[in-house]
Amino acid sequence: MAKTASINVRTDPETKSEAEKIYSAFGLTVSDAINVFLHISIMEGGFPFEIKQPRYNKETEKAIDEARSIMNGKIIPKKYASVEQLFADLDKG
């Protein structure tokens, strides 16, 4: 019997659940998938995919910052009673 070593990985429950669904469709456990990742990394001599920071244009960056501010309670978002009111406000430019 082959010797094994343990690796403990912490992740949020939602990520774990989604990964389990994906890998189970291939007949794999998350542990199996991690082993596949490690073996491919060894064969490739590093990550088996490109790792880079996402780059967004200035308008997208501004929208991301605004969304974070709304989520953190720093900005109170506008509310509309109807779709018509929303579109009227958007038409004002």
N, C-alpha and C positions, 0 to 999 in steps of 0.2 A: 504494500500500500504506500502511495506517495505521501510524503510529508507535506503539510500545509502550514501557512502562516496566516494569521488573522489581521485584517485591516478594519478598523471601526470608522464608519463614515456617518456624519451627522447631516441631516437635511430636514427640511420642513415636511410635515405629513402629506401635504398636497403634492409636492414634487415626487415623493416616494410613491404615492398612489398612482400618479400619472405614468411614472416610469414602469411600475409593475404592470399596468394595463398594456403598455406598448410592448414590453419584452415578453409578456406571457403569450402574445399573439405569435411570437416566434418560438414558443416553447422554452423560453429562458427565464431564469430568475434575475433579479437585479444583481445578485452576486455573480451569476454567469456573465451578465453583460459587462460588469466591471472587469472580470477576467479577460473577456474579449478585448476591451479597451486597453488593458495593460499589455496584452500580447501584441496588439497592433502597434501600440506606442513603441514597444521594444523593436519591432520589425522596421518601423519608420525612423527610429532614432529620435523620437520626440512626439509631440502631439500629432495625431493622425488627421488634423485639420488646422486651418489657419486661425490664429487667435489675434484679434485686433479690437481696438475700441471702435464702437460705432461712430460714424461721422454724419452729422446732420447739418442742413443749411441753417442760417441764422433764424429764419422764421420758425422752423421746427424746434430749434433750441429754445426760443422764446416761449413757444407753446408748452414745451416740456417743463420749463421753469414755472410757468403760470399754473400748470396742473399740479405741480409739487406744492406750490404756495396754497392752492385751494385745499389740497389734501391735508396740509399742515395747519389749516385754519387762519393763515395769514391774509388770505383774500376771500371775501364773501362773494360767491358767484351770483350772477343775475338770475332772477327767476321770472318766468313768464306764465301767464294764466292760459295762454293758448299758443298754438303754432303760428297763428296769424300775427300775434304780437312779436314773436321771435323773428319772423321774416321781416316785419316792418322795421324792427330795430337793426337787422342785418342790412336792409336796403339803405338805411341812413349812412352806412359806410363808416 
